[in-house]
Amino acid sequence: MIRIPCLRAWGIGQAPYRSTHADSEQLKLRSSTSSDARGFSLSEAVESGVVLPLGKVTPLREDRSLANESSLEKVTAPWESVVLAMLRVYRSALGRRLIGVYLRGSLPRGFAVEKVSDVDMIAYAFDDSGSGVRPSRGRRLSEPSLDSALQTINEFIDNKTVQKNFPFCKKLEMRVVLVDPDTRLGSSLHQHLHYMREEPDQIPPVIPSNIPHAFVLATQAVTLWGVDIPALLPPASSRFTPTTLQNLSADLDRANQAGLAGDLSQRRKAALWGLRRCLRAAGEVAALAGMGYTRDLYWCLAGGSEVCPAAAEDLLQALLWILGERPMAALEDIAAAERCATSLSARLAPFQEDPVLPTGEAAPAPAQPSARAVQGWAAALSGVDLEAGAAKGPRRSLARANIRGQVASYEWAQGNQRRLACQELKRARGGQGMTSVGPMVLIGAADAWPACSRWSLSSLVRREGPWRGMVRVSNSSDFIFCQEHHIDVLRGIFEPPSWRCDMTLAEFAMCIQRSSSFVQRGLRFYLQAGLNDALLQDINVQAAPFSIIGDAASSTQSAAAGRKSDRPLLETDAAADGAAMTQSPRMWISPEGTVSPLHYDSSASFLTQVRGRKKLVFYSPAALSSLYPYPDDHPLRRRCQVDITQAEGALLPLSESVEGLEVELAPGDVLFFPPRWAHYTESLDFSISVTCRFQA
């Protein structure tokens, strides 16, 4: 069982004081952009009645799943009347399109407070607006069109008479999720409706977990009418993932763009939405620290403030804006709220989890900065040789690395050697084959990639400057990956040797210049980001040698992962049972002297050198224990404690019995290495590489 620490600090047990106008006027608020105004604490806000400790924190199980504590029995008077009224509107408007209606939020969990809580419902309905809908699933002639049905629902929400009839509700939320009936999900839901109407004694199959809002349904909702989706979802649907935290930067960019495109009222609405996203992201930070899961804003604020004290004041200001205790009538007030959200995004970014997504889930679309920012970068970087101006790291001595040989190499352009390489790769595919082969370099296998002739830092900035990705930051040229969401890191027990942030390619290019203030303060940067659609057109991971190990085309993560092959595959190339791609193509850009110390990966990997030279040293899985890897529950898991660059006097010297293999990659070379081969990586020049990983 996971313990929820420091509940007293979260406010449990404090009386839920009601706010008064006099109390709120006496508070001296501190803006996130003001440095001289005096702030106040969360406990003071609760004691004054401005903030109410409403809601609950739900403990996470060991597998990060949540129990669904929602129940219709917890919906009592006067809330029953509005729930029934909303359900009638859904059924009347959507008719036979309707799949199910679900109540979520504080109401079915028993925490609703009159004049404070919303009534939040989600309905799922078939989308019959297209021309390909089967007649058996079509609407009756007497039913209104889908647009008319949705308009009816919106009019009900906005009806002042309805709000007058239900004055105890702060707001009504009625969402409609449209499902294409000709998809696998649509077919499954239609089958469930058939069982419900025609064969209620039959036990229908489990509903696919890719249904929109699956986590919400599985953990926070109760069925009012129709298919009982929460009960039919697979167990994995109730497992917590910090999606709001991971998408926060992109969500705020979208909110800012939507606000700037509208009037003052729309901009205010977009700013408030962004602040809510920040608070929910802070709640996910607390959940990652083992404090349990919540969407209730007070507990998101309390937990996020404890895990990330630097964000505490901005989180409190965000909640006060949402509650209406801070003014947001004038443009300067809205701008202050937007700056608060931007500040929170930056403070919460280091707590994000590893960005690798499970196979089958699409990565969120990268956010786009403002046009003014892009113009500023273009002016600042115009005519600058960005690679020559980048700060370099020191060259390392590998005299103590016990290098006894070279990685096996094959000239890809020579037919015989290429055939031998294909045979080795085919032998490695599937089963226990990965243990029977070692690393191999396929010289020139990517020479035909457009990336090898087109990509340089300057050309990429001119072409893709606004593209945003993950950048790792370190206090030296050694980049040791660290699990920043690990409890010891979040608690301050373990200081991470590097940390991640989100920035555009143009920002990265400016940060690594010798003249930048970041470099002068000792910071170094390493871009490690997934490729956008335009860059994917310059690579080709769907042909040999990649296709021999894995099936990139079958992965939804890599639907656009490179161009189709421009030639027929050799007979030995194709992999009919290729492994699934576990990490879609990723770009690695590093200045000369950048080092990734000894570590190992759990997947089979391809590394393609696009620009510059890169040196790697490998040690076999049999030698892994002699490299002293950190345990799996350590923040530096999969890193090794042995430093092969350290001279005499190393705390953990490399055993003489451990032999290393060395390789130096040039542009166009493709390196394959199986899982659990420990490796050291050093950029000998300004380097651009592309990697992809496949299931071992």
N, C-alpha and C positions, 0 to 999 in steps of 0.2 A: 504493500500500500504506500502511495506517495503522500508524504506529510505536507501539509500546507503551513509554512512557517509564518511567524510574526502576524497572527491574525489580529492581535490587539492594535498593532500599528496600522492595520488596514481599516480600523474603525468599527469592528464588530463589538456590539455591546453598547455603543453610544446611542443616545436617544435621538430619534429622527425629528429634530426641531423644525417647525414651519418657518419659512422666511417671512420677514416683515419689511416694509418699505424703509422704516427707520434704521433697521439693522443694515440693510444693503447700502444706505447712504453713508453710514458711518465708516464703512470699510474703505480703506485707501488701497486702490488697486495699482498693481505695477504692470505696465505694459512690457511685452517681451522685447520691445525696442527701446525702452527707457532705462537709463542707468542710474538715475538719481531718485526716482520715486521709491518709497518703501513698500515692500511686498508683505504678504501675510501667508500663513501656512494653511494646509488642508484642515488641520484640527480646528483652527480659528474659523475657517469657513463653515465647518460643520456646527461648531458651537453657536455661531451667529444665526444658523438656520438657512444660510444661502445655499449650502450644498447638503443634500440628504443622502445618507448611506443606504440607498435602496438596492435591492437585488441580491444576488448570491454568487459565490465562487464555487464551481463544481470541480472536485478533485479529478485529476487525470489518472487513469490506470497505468500500469507499467508499460503497456504498448501504446500509450498516448491516446487511448480511446476514452469516450465519455459515455456515461449512462444517461439515457433520456428520462428526465424527471417530470416531463409534461404529462398532464392528465386533464380530461374533461371534468373530473370531479372537483378540480380546483377552480373552475369557472363558476362563480357564484353571483348572486344579485349584487348590484344592478347590471353587471356585465353581460348576463345571459341574453338580455333583450337586444343589445347591439350586435352580438355575435350572430343571433338568429336572423336579424335584419340583413346583415352583410351576406350571410349564406344564401338568403332568398334572392338577393340581387345577382350573385354569381350564377345561381341555377337558372334564373329567369333570362338573364342576358346571354349566357353561353349555351344553354340548351344541351343538345346531345353531343356537342363538342367537349363538354366538361369531363375531365378525367377524375379530378379530386380537388377538395378544398381542405386547407390545413391552417391551423391556428398556431402561431408561434409567439415568442417573446415572453414578457413577464406575466401575462395573463394566465396561460396554461401551467405556469410554474408556481402560481399562487402568490406572486409578489406585486400584483397590480395595485396602484394607489390612485384614488380618484383625483381627477384634474391634473395628474402628473403623467400617467401611463398612456401609451398608445394601444390601439387594437390593431394588430398586424396579422394579415392573412396572405397566403399564397395559394393561387389556383393554377392547375395545369389543365391545358385544353389543347385539342388538336387544331392545327393551323390548316383550315380548308380554303385559304385565299388563293392557293396555287391551282394550276390546271391539272396537276397529276394526281389528285386525290381520288381514291377508289370510291365508286358509288356507294358501297356498303358502309362507308365511313362518312359520307357526305351529310350535310345538314338537311333538315326538312325544309320544304318550300316556304312554310310559314315562319321559319326562324329568320331573324335579322342577319345582315351580313356581319362578318367578323369586326370590321371597323365600327359598325353601329353598336355592336355588343360592347366593345371596349370603351366607346364613348359613353354608353349608359353607365358603366362602372365608374368612369371618371366624374360624371355628373353627380352620381350619388355621393362620392367623396367630398365634392365641393359644395354640396347642397347645404345652405345655412339652416334650413328647416331641420335637416337631419342632425346637425350639430346642436341645434336648440333642443331636440328631443333627447339627445344623449350628452348633457352638459358635463357629465363626469369623465368623458373622454377628452384627452388633450388633442388627439389626432386619430384619424382612421387611415390605415394603409391597406390597399387592396392591390396586390401584384398579380399579374397574369403571365405565366410562362407558356409560350406556344411550342408545341411539339409537332415536328413533321411526321405525319402518320406513315410515311413510306420509308422511314429509317428503322434500324434494328430496335431502337428505343421505342419508337412509335408502335411498331408491331407488337412488342412485348406489352405495352400499356393497353393496347386494344384487346389483346388476349385476356388481360386481367379484367377489363370491363365486361367481356363476354362471360367469363366465369362468374363475375359478381351478379350479372343479370340473368343468365341462363342456367348456369351449373354451379350454384353456390357451395355445393358439397365438395367440389374438386379443389385440390391444393395447387395453386398456380406456381410457376417457377419464380426464382429470385429475380428482382428487377436489376438491370445493369447499373453499375455504380457510377456511370458517366452522366446520369441524369443531373440537370442543373440544380444547384443548391442541395446536393445529396447530404452534405455534412449538416446543414441546417435542419433538414427533414429528420435525419437519423438521431439528432441529439437535442433538438429544441422545439419540435413540432408535434402536434397531435392531429389525427385525422377527424375532420368534421363530417365529410361526405365523400363517397367514391372509393377509389382504389386506396388501400391502406399502405401507401408507399413507405412510410417510416418503418413498418414492421417487415416489409419485404426486401429492404435493402441489405446487401451483404455486410458482414461485420466491419470490413475495412472502411465503410462509409462513415463510421463514427470516430475515425482516427483523426486527431487534431493535426493540422499543418498550418504554419503561419502565413497564409496566403495574403492577408491584408498587409502584414509587415513587409513581405517580399514585393508587393505591388504598390507600396505607398508612394514612392517617388513618381511612378507613372500615373497613378491616380490623381495626385496633386497637380501634375502638369495638365492633365485633362480638365480638371476643375478650373484651373486658372485660365485655360484657353476658352472654356465655355463661359466663364464669367466675363472675360474681356470682350466676348462676342455679343453679349447681351446688355441690357440696361442696368441701372443701379440695383434694382430688385433682384435680377438674375445673378449679378455678381455677388450680392450678399448671400443668396441661397447657395451658390457654389462654394463660397468661403466657409459657410457653416458645415456643408457636407465634408469639405476637406478637413476641418477640425475634428469632426466625428471620426473620420478615418484615422486620424492621428491617435485619438484616444483608444480606438479599437486595436490599433497596432501596438500601443503601449500595453494593452491587456495581453496581447500575444507574447510580448517580451516577458511579462510576468509568468505566463504559462510555460514558456521555454525554460524558465528558471525553477520550475517545479511548484509554482504557487497555485496551480489549478487554472481552469478556463472560465472566462466570463465575457459577456458582451455588455454588461451593465456599466454605464459610463463612470459611475463613482468608483467601482472596484477596478476598472481599467486604469483610472487615474491613480488610485492608491497603490496598486501593484506595480505599475510602470514607474512610479516615483521612487518606490523602494529599490527596484532593480537598477534604475538609471536616475540617480539623484540629480544629475545635471539637467534633466528634462522636467523636473518636478514643477518648477514655477510656470513654465510654458504650458504644461498639461493642465494646471489649475486655471490659468487664464483661458485656455481653450474651452474648458467646461463652463466657466462663467459667461463666455460669449454665447455658448449654446443655450444656457439657461436664461439668457436675456438680462443677466446682471451686469454685463458690460455693454455700453452703447455700440451699435453698429448701423447708425443712421447715415453718417457722413462718409464720404469717399475715403478720408484718411483713416477712419475706424476700420473700414473693410480692408484697406491696405495693411494696417497693423495686424489684423487677423491672418491675412495671407502670409505676412512675414513670420508670424508665430508658427504657422503650419510648416513653412519651409525650414525654420529652425528645428522643429521637432523631427522632421524627416531626416535631417542631418544627424541629430543626436541618437536616433533610434536605428539608423542604418547599420552600425557595427554589430547589432544583435541579430541580424538576419542569419538564417541557416545556410548550409552549403547550397549553392544555387542549382546543383544537379537535380533535375526533376525525374520522377519515375517514367519509365518508358510508357508512351501512350498519352502523356500529358503535354500539352503545348505550352511553351514558355510565353510569358506575357509580352505583349508588343512593347518595344523600347519607346520611351517617352521622347518627345521632340522639344528642344528648347525654343525660346522665342526668336523671332527673326532678328531682333536687335542684337541679341547675344551672338548669333551666327555671324552677323556683319562685323561685330567687334573682334571676334576671333580671326576672321578672314583678314582684317586689316592688321592685326597684331602679328600674324604668321606669314604675311605676304612676302615672298622673296627670301625667306629664311631657310637655310639648310638644317632641317630639324634633327636629322640624324647626327650631323657633325657637331651640332651644338649641345647634344645630350651629355649629361654628366656620366662619366665612366666609373666603373668599379675597379678595384685592384685585380691584377692577375694572380691566380692561386697556384701554389706548388702542390703537385700530387705525388711527391716523392714517397709518401708513406701510404699510398693507396694500394700497394701490392698488385700492381697491374702486371699480368702475366701473358696477355695476349690481346688480340683484336676481335671485335664482334664480327661474325661471319658476314661476308658481303657478296653481292651478286650484281653484275652489270645487267641492268634491265634491258638495255638495247641489244644485247647478245642473246640469240635464241636459245642456246644450250643452257646458259646460266639462268636465264629467265625461267626456263622449264624446270630447272632444279629448284629455284626459289618457289615456284608455284606448288611443286610437290611438297616442299617443307611446310608451306602455309596450309595446304590441304590436310597434311598430317596433324597439324596443330588444332584443327577445327573440331570442336565438340568432344564429349566424353572426357577421357583422361589425357587427350592428345596434347594439351597445353604444357603438361609436365615433361613431354618428350622432346621439346624443342627449346631453343634459347633465342635471344635477340638476334635479329638479322637486319642488315641495311640493304635496301634495293636501290642501287646507285642510278640516279636519273629517272626513276619511275614516275616522277611528277614533272619532268621537264616540259611537258606539253600543257601544263596548267597555265592559263592566262595570268594567274596570280604571280607566278615566278618572274614574269616580265613586266607586270604592271604595278606591283605593290612596292611602295616605299612609304615611309612615314609622311613625307610631304604630299605625295600623290593621294594617299588615303585621307589626309586631312582636307585637302581640296575637294575630294569627291564625297567623303562620308563624315565630314567634321561634326555634324550634329548627332551622329550615331552614338548611343549611350551604352555603356557596358560596365562590367565589374573590373575594378583596379585594386590590386593589393599594395599596401603601403608598409614600408619598413624603415627602421632607423639605420639600416646599413644595406649593402648590396646583397646580403644573404636574405632570402625570402623563405621563411619557415612557416608553412601553412599551419593555422591554428583554428580549432573549433571555437569560434567566438561565442556561440550560444551555450557552451559548456557551463555547468553550474559554478565551477570553480572560477571561471573567468568572469561570469556575471556577478559573483559575490566579491570579486576583488582579491581572491586568494591567489590566483595565478595571473601573472601579467603576460598578455599575449605578445609574442615576438614580432607579429605583423597583424595587420587588420585590413579589412576590406572597405571599399567605398564605391559609390556609383558616380561616374563622370563621363562626359562625352570624349570622343577621340581627340577633339581639338584641345579640350582642357588637359587631357593626359599629355599631349605633345608640349604644351606650355609648362606643365609642372616638372618635366624631366630635364628642361634646359638648365645649363650650368648657371645662367643668370637668374633663375627663378628663386624667389625667397624661400621656397620649400627646400630646394637642394642646398641652399646656403645654411639652412637650419639642420641639415643632416638627413632629411627625408629622401627616400628613394621609392620609385613607382614601377609596377610591373602589370601591364594590361593582360587580363585573362578572361576574355569575353566571348560569348556566343556570337556567331556571324548573323548579320541581317540578310535579307533575301538578295540584295544587290551583290554583296560579297560572295554569297554562295554560288553565284553564277561563274565565279572565277576559279572554282575548284571542282574536282570530280572524284567523289568518294563512292560512286556507284559502280565503277569499273574496277578491274584488277589493278593492284593487288588487294584492295579493300574488300571487294565482293567475295573473295575467297574465304575470308574469315567471317564476315557478317553480311546481313541483309539490310543495308541502309534504306532501301526503298520501302521496306515494310514498316518502318518506324514512323509514327506520326510526328515524332520530334524532328524528323529529317525529311519531310515531304519535299522540301526544296533543297536538299543537301547536295548541291552540286549539279552540273549539267549531266544529261544522259551521255553515255559513252558514244564517241564518234567512230567506233570501229566494232566489228563483231568480237566477242570474247573468245579467247583460246579455249580449247576443249577442257583444259585443266583449270580455267579461271573460275567458272561459275560455281556458286555454292547453293545447291538446292535446299540445304537445311542450314542456312547461314544463321549465325547467332544474332540476337537482337542488339541494336545499338543502345548502350546505356548512357552515353553522353554524346550529344550531337556535336558537329564540328565547332571547334573553339579556336580563336586566334590568341596567340601569345606574342606580345611585343615587349622587348626588353633591351635596354642599352648594353653596351659592351661591359663585361665584368659582372653581369647579373648572375647569381647562383641560386639554384634550388638544392639545398643540402640533401643528404642521403635520405630516401624515403621509398616506399613501394606503393603500388596501386592494386586494387582488388579486381580490376578488369583487364582484359587484353587491350593493348593500345597501339595505335599508329601515330607516329609523329612525322610530319612532313615539313622539311625545311624549305621555306619560301625565299628568305633573304638573309644574307650573312652566314656565318659559320657557328656551329654549336657543338660542344664536346659533352659526351656522356660517358660515365663509368658504371658498369653493371656488376652486381653480385647475385649469385643464384639463390633460389629459395632455400636450398639446403644450408646456406651460410647465414640465413636471416637471424637466427638466434645469437650468432656471434657478433652481430651488428647492434645488439641491444635495442630492439624497437620498443617504443613506449607501449604500455598496455592499451587495450581497446577502450577503456573507460577514462583515458587521460586526454586532456585538451590537445596533445600533440600525437594522437594516435596515427599510426602508419608512418611516423617519422622515426629515424634511427638516432641513437645517442652518440654513435661513433662519428667523429669528424675527420674525414680522410684528408683534409687540407691542413690539419694541425700538425706541427712539427713535434720534436721530442717533448716529453712531459705531458702528453695528452692524458686526460683523466681515464678515458676508455680507449686505449690504443687498439688498432686493428690487429687481429690475430694473424700471425705469419701463415697460418694454414688456409686463410681465406684469400682466394685469388679473384682479381677483378678483370673485366674485359672492357676495353676502351674503344670508342668510335668518335670520329669527327665528321659531322654532317656538313654538306655544302648545299646550296640552293638546288632544288629538284630531287634531293635524296628523300627516300621514305624509310623510316625505321619502324620495324615491328618488334614489340616485346610482350611476352606473356605476363599474366598476373604474378604478383609477389616477387618479381625481380627487383631488388633494391637498386636504385639508380641515383647518381649525382649528375646535375646538369649545370653547364656554364656557357654563357654566351661569349664567344670569342670575338665577335663583331656586333654591331647593332643588328639585332636578330628579330625576324618575324617567322613564326612557326604556326602550323595548324595541326590540331590533334583531334582524334575521335576515338571512342572506346566502345568495345563490344563485350557482351556477356561471356564470362569465362566458361 
